[in-house]
Amino acid sequence: MSAGKSVRLFLADGTPGGLLTAEIMNWTGHVVAAPRSDLAALLKRPEATRTGIYILLGDDPNSLGGQMAYIGEGDDVSKRLYQHARSEDQNGKDFWDRAIVLTSKDANLTKAHARYLESRFIELALQASRARLTNGTKPPPIVLPEADVSDMEYFIEQAKIVLPVLGVNLFRSPQTTSVGSSSEVSETRTDSPLFEMTLKKLGITATAQEVDGEFTVFEGSSARLKWTGGESHSYTSLRARLEHDGTLVPIPDGSAMRFTRNHVFSSPSAAATIVAGRAANGRKDWQVQGTQTSYGQWETEGVEEAMRQEVSNE
């Protein structure tokens, strides 16, 4: 069982959409997030004047539901944010509507640390492919002493826990994990067994896994060559976007499409619909690999036992 984490959030103005801070117990890192409309308040905070990393986020007008991002570092993050708040004709950036600042509560982050973190965060964002980075270059990782590298990698791991709590999934990159037999059920399941969906008549097979609450179809999976679900279907535009951005490409013989990268879907049914090229019920169509157990059956494993135990304890 993985160890729990306590993430402390503080809504500075008492509203969920305003400026907020986040931290983890026993972690020296500190996160401040604010919409662009609250930038003035963010710049006045002492954390913003420290050495650290900042992330600018905004909608990508060239994709459906996509996101754009910029990752940077600074000795005084507030000065960099002030520069980016200018209009583009003044060398600023117009695309962003939210800023995230990562600093250290003990003020021990140096310029070298910040440059290392910037390089690593850009690398992680590129690997995750969840947003289109507007960074013009990818700075090479700076050489740090071994102990400092260890500290910075720990900083990154904690940031990857805090940021999704704030709805920032820029660095989340699910990986296939080793799992036991399908009959094994732990008390807290963050990683699922591998699921498989097949369209036997078309020779199509796709594999997926639910990792950390997200349903991901893996690179190399196949999907129906053409969308047959009708133009009015809610997933028509999503299928078109995946073909447009290169996530789905035809295989050499032209009989099906292939996933060129891992892709996170909003639900098993969304994933099943894209694979099938039409409406599909992911709770039934995805099955634990090598078994007849559906996703829906796997999802509810242990529920009856838990309820029986609760009744017996009353």
Order of alpha helices (4+ residues) and beta strands (2+ residues): beta-beta-beta-alpha-beta-beta-alpha-beta-alpha-beta-alpha-beta-beta-beta-beta-alpha-beta-beta-beta-alpha-alpha-beta-alpha-alpha
